[in-house]
């Protein structure tokens, strides 16, 4: 087995969510942060033959970078990355030592709105939040307008600076807010589902995120 560039990109992004990971048999990898505020599941091109746990994902990715053309052989207690004349042995972690994803989708209650979100818009809102020193990213649709807006702001102070972009339309009124640091999404085009519940779903062809909204 060898991880391709797309899988490596996903694993690098997963490392920003959780520094450990449990791989399960099949072509799906998943991670969750320790606070249960972000769950991510991704389809990969490779088929993983057995379960194994990695405690330091950044260290594992570093080992793969040393031998980018190496084949990964999954043994009982450790894996081997090898080429014709060199190899790296890497010992697994005990699964009980890490916070691992349940590998289950988060069920959503009644959907209030769906819209498409391009990564440029999301990236601009995140950049604006950084520049304007704003802690929150929110999505809302008001009773007096059908516009769906994504914006950077401070939920605790409505008079502060803000930045917003129209991303769709909805006949329902709603507002969900996230901490800026929880918006750890890969550069993808997303279909966003706003449910009547705690988690908002961001779906791309190869990866899905469920991000917890802040409590009011």
Kinemage of the C-alpha trace (Angstrom):
@kinemage 1
@onewidth
@group {chain A} dominant
@subgroup {mainchain}
@vectorlist {calphas} color= white
{ca unk a 1} P 0.000 0.000 0.000
{ca unk a 2} L 1.135 3.538 -0.717
{ca unk a 3} L -0.681 6.750 0.253
{ca unk a 4} L -1.181 9.087 -2.713
{ca unk a 5} L -0.928 12.868 -2.633
{ca unk a 6} L -4.657 13.380 -2.000
{ca unk a 7} L -4.628 11.083 1.025
{ca unk a 8} L -1.510 12.772 2.377
{ca unk a 9} L -3.198 16.172 1.986
{ca unk a 10} L -6.179 14.922 3.972
{ca unk a 11} L -3.990 13.401 6.679
{ca unk a 12} L -2.039 16.654 7.042
{ca unk a 13} L -5.313 18.519 7.535
{ca unk a 14} L -6.504 15.877 10.024
{ca unk a 15} L -3.373 16.556 12.066
{ca unk a 16} L -4.718 20.080 12.676
{ca unk a 17} L -7.848 18.553 14.202
{ca unk a 18} L -6.341 15.706 16.206
{ca unk a 19} L -2.634 14.755 16.438
{ca unk a 20} L -3.574 11.046 16.681
{ca unk a 21} L -5.610 8.817 14.385
{ca unk a 22} L -7.132 5.355 14.247
{ca unk a 23} L -7.138 3.798 10.780
{ca unk a 24} L -9.843 1.215 10.106
{ca unk a 25} L -10.139 -1.334 7.275
{ca unk a 26} L -11.580 0.096 4.063
{ca unk a 27} L -11.298 3.307 2.074
{ca unk a 28} L -12.582 5.799 4.678
{ca unk a 29} L -10.466 7.687 7.200
{ca unk a 30} L -11.899 9.813 9.977
{ca unk a 31} L -10.872 12.047 12.857
{ca unk a 32} L -12.466 14.001 15.688
{ca unk a 33} L -11.069 16.677 17.971
{ca unk a 34} L -10.837 16.193 21.723
{ca unk a 35} L -13.667 18.643 22.416
{ca unk a 36} L -16.063 16.870 20.015
{ca unk a 37} L -16.536 20.076 18.032
{ca unk a 38} L -15.231 18.815 14.654
{ca unk a 39} L -15.735 15.436 13.026
{ca unk a 40} L -14.271 14.720 9.574
{ca unk a 41} L -14.684 11.684 7.321
{ca unk a 42} L -12.932 11.286 3.969
{ca unk a 43} L -12.978 8.760 1.144
{ca unk a 44} L -9.508 7.847 -0.058
{ca unk a 45} L -8.205 6.005 -3.109
{ca unk a 46} L -6.379 3.376 -1.069
{ca unk a 47} L -7.895 0.326 0.628
{ca unk a 48} L -6.571 -0.096 4.179
{ca unk a 49} L -6.380 -3.818 5.000
{ca unk a 50} L -6.368 -3.686 8.806
{ca unk a 51} L -6.943 -1.479 11.842
{ca unk a 52} L -3.982 0.370 13.347
{ca unk a 53} L -3.472 3.445 15.514
{ca unk a 54} L -0.940 6.260 15.138
{ca unk a 55} L -0.236 8.403 18.214
{ca unk a 56} L 1.804 11.164 16.540
{ca unk a 57} L 0.357 11.727 13.089
{ca unk a 58} L 2.874 14.485 12.275
{ca unk a 59} L 5.738 12.092 13.062
{ca unk a 60} L 4.177 9.390 10.884
{ca unk a 61} L 3.758 11.841 7.990
{ca unk a 62} L 7.381 12.872 8.478
{ca unk a 63} L 8.457 9.246 8.184
{ca unk a 64} L 6.479 8.912 4.956
{ca unk a 65} L 8.177 12.041 3.590
{ca unk a 66} L 11.610 10.479 4.156
{ca unk a 67} L 10.633 7.660 1.777
{ca unk a 68} L 7.960 9.135 -0.514
{ca unk a 69} L 8.155 6.169 -2.900
{ca unk a 70} L 8.115 3.552 -0.151
{ca unk a 71} L 5.504 0.836 0.127
{ca unk a 72} L 3.661 0.516 3.444
{ca unk a 73} L 3.447 -3.003 4.834
{ca unk a 74} L 1.105 -3.338 7.816
{ca unk a 75} L 2.337 -5.885 10.336
{ca unk a 76} L 0.895 -7.065 13.627
{ca unk a 77} L 2.487 -4.501 15.947
{ca unk a 78} L 4.240 -2.120 13.573
{ca unk a 79} L 4.289 -1.029 9.955
{ca unk a 80} L 7.228 -0.982 7.590
{ca unk a 81} L 7.879 1.663 4.944
{ca unk a 82} L 10.283 0.128 2.466
{ca unk a 83} L 11.985 0.498 -0.890
{ca unk a 84} L 14.389 -1.878 -2.584
{ca unk a 85} L 17.311 -0.949 -0.336
{ca unk a 86} L 15.931 0.853 2.735
{ca unk a 87} L 13.108 0.678 5.248
{ca unk a 88} L 11.576 2.395 8.268
{ca unk a 89} L 9.812 0.483 11.020
{ca unk a 90} L 7.082 2.421 12.825
{ca unk a 91} L 5.344 1.008 15.918
{ca unk a 92} L 1.596 1.359 16.360
{ca unk a 93} L -0.049 3.005 19.346
{ca unk a 94} L -2.584 1.241 21.535
{ca unk a 95} L -6.022 2.357 20.264
{ca unk a 96} L -7.096 3.038 23.856
{ca unk a 97} L -4.340 5.672 24.149
{ca unk a 98} L -5.868 8.025 21.593
{ca unk a 99} L -9.066 9.958 21.066
{ca unk a 100} L -10.390 8.318 17.920
{ca unk a 101} L -13.316 9.000 15.631
{ca unk a 102} L -16.409 6.784 15.978
{ca unk a 103} L -16.451 6.472 12.166
{ca unk a 104} L -20.155 7.319 12.210
{ca unk a 105} L -21.950 10.222 10.573
{ca unk a 106} L -23.621 12.797 12.781
{ca unk a 107} L -27.397 12.537 12.286
{ca unk a 108} L -29.070 15.817 11.350
{ca unk a 109} L -32.544 16.933 12.357
{ca unk a 110} L -34.805 18.907 10.016
{ca unk a 111} L -32.749 20.923 7.533
{ca unk a 112} L -33.422 24.670 7.603
{ca unk a 113} L -31.299 25.549 4.575
{ca unk a 114} L -28.727 24.220 2.116
{ca unk a 115} L -26.363 26.216 -0.071
{ca unk a 116} L -23.080 25.898 -1.922
{ca unk a 117} L -19.996 27.500 -0.406
{ca unk a 118} L -16.850 28.050 -2.446
{ca unk a 119} L -13.595 27.947 -0.522
{ca unk a 120} L -12.581 31.441 -1.667
{ca unk a 121} L -15.545 32.911 0.207
{ca unk a 122} L -14.829 30.884 3.320
{ca unk a 123} L -11.127 31.726 3.171
{ca unk a 124} L -11.890 35.442 2.810
{ca unk a 125} L -14.138 35.374 5.870
{ca unk a 126} L -11.454 33.584 7.897
{ca unk a 127} L -8.835 36.119 6.753
{ca unk a 128} L -11.147 39.007 7.622
{ca unk a 129} L -11.713 37.547 11.083
{ca unk a 130} L -7.950 37.448 11.594
{ca unk a 131} L -7.322 40.963 10.278
{ca unk a 132} L -10.218 42.502 12.226
{ca unk a 133} L -9.463 40.384 15.314
{ca unk a 134} L -12.913 38.804 15.401
{ca unk a 135} L -13.461 35.477 17.200
{ca unk a 136} L -16.557 34.185 15.416
{ca unk a 137} L -17.760 33.081 12.010
{ca unk a 138} L -21.521 32.976 11.601
{ca unk a 139} L -24.083 31.983 8.994
{ca unk a 140} L -27.521 33.552 9.118
{ca unk a 141} L -30.707 34.309 7.255
{ca unk a 142} L -33.048 36.960 8.684
{ca unk a 143} L -36.844 37.186 8.630
{ca unk a 144} L -36.754 40.404 6.590
{ca unk a 145} L -34.440 38.993 3.906
{ca unk a 146} L -34.002 35.730 1.994
{ca unk a 147} L -30.224 36.226 1.859
{ca unk a 148} L -27.934 33.693 3.495
{ca unk a 149} L -24.848 35.492 4.779
{ca unk a 150} L -21.564 34.130 6.080
{ca unk a 151} L -19.656 36.673 8.117
{ca unk a 152} L -16.912 37.341 10.624
{ca unk a 153} L -17.976 39.118 13.801
{ca unk a 154} L -17.977 39.119 17.576
{ca unk a 155} L -21.142 37.492 18.907
{ca unk a 156} L -20.664 39.166 22.276
{ca unk a 157} L -20.470 42.670 20.789
{ca unk a 158} L -22.698 43.506 17.819
{ca unk a 159} L -21.130 46.969 17.437
{ca unk a 160} L -17.684 45.677 16.470
{ca unk a 161} L -16.305 45.508 12.934
{ca unk a 162} L -17.633 42.795 10.642
{ca unk a 163} L -17.228 41.328 7.166
{ca unk a 164} L -19.937 39.448 5.272
{ca unk a 165} L -20.604 37.664 1.984
{ca unk a 166} L -23.911 36.545 0.495
{ca unk a 167} L -23.748 32.814 -0.253
{ca unk a 168} L -27.353 31.822 -0.954
{ca unk a 169} L -31.031 32.282 -0.198
{ca unk a 170} L -33.466 30.703 2.251
{ca unk a 171} L -37.079 31.161 3.275
{ca unk a 172} L -36.192 30.158 6.858
{ca unk a 173} L -34.583 32.413 9.429
{ca unk a 174} L -31.659 31.035 11.411
{ca unk a 175} L -28.239 31.837 12.795
{ca unk a 176} L -25.356 29.528 13.639
{ca unk a 177} L -21.941 30.606 14.889
{ca unk a 178} L -18.583 28.871 15.098
{ca unk a 179} L -15.280 29.644 16.721
{ca unk a 180} L -12.838 30.723 14.025
{ca unk a 181} L -10.306 28.112 15.142
{ca unk a 182} L -12.816 25.333 14.446
{ca unk a 183} L -13.103 26.126 10.732
{ca unk a 184} L -10.315 23.731 9.719
{ca unk a 185} L -11.729 22.756 6.339
{ca unk a 186} L -9.695 21.718 3.324
{ca unk a 187} L -9.696 23.791 0.147
{ca unk a 188} L -12.851 22.364 -1.434
{ca unk a 189} L -16.240 23.440 -2.767
{ca unk a 190} L -18.851 22.524 -0.142
{ca unk a 191} L -22.551 21.882 0.057
{ca unk a 192} L -23.592 23.225 3.447
{ca unk a 193} L -26.579 21.865 5.375
{ca unk a 194} L -27.959 23.947 8.254
{ca unk a 195} L -30.021 21.686 10.529
{ca unk a 196} L -32.206 22.364 13.521
{ca unk a 197} L -29.481 20.972 15.739
{ca unk a 198} L -25.978 21.347 17.099
{ca unk a 199} L -23.841 20.402 14.072
{ca unk a 200} L -23.582 21.982 10.602
{ca unk a 201} L -22.574 19.669 7.746
{ca unk a 202} L -20.033 20.664 5.092
{ca unk a 203} L -19.933 18.149 2.225
{ca unk a 204} L -17.401 17.897 -0.614
{ca unk a 205} L -17.061 14.956 -3.029
{ca unk a 206} L -14.222 13.361 -1.052
{ca unk a 207} L -14.628 14.717 2.494
{ca unk a 208} L -17.373 15.704 4.932
{ca unk a 209} L -17.111 17.802 8.086
{ca unk a 210} L -19.575 18.199 10.920
{ca unk a 211} L -18.754 21.371 12.866
{ca unk a 212} L -20.438 22.154 16.178
{ca unk a 213} L -22.207 25.479 16.428
{ca unk a 214} L -21.565 27.594 19.502
{ca unk a 215} L -24.223 27.451 22.194
{ca unk a 216} L -26.292 30.617 22.482
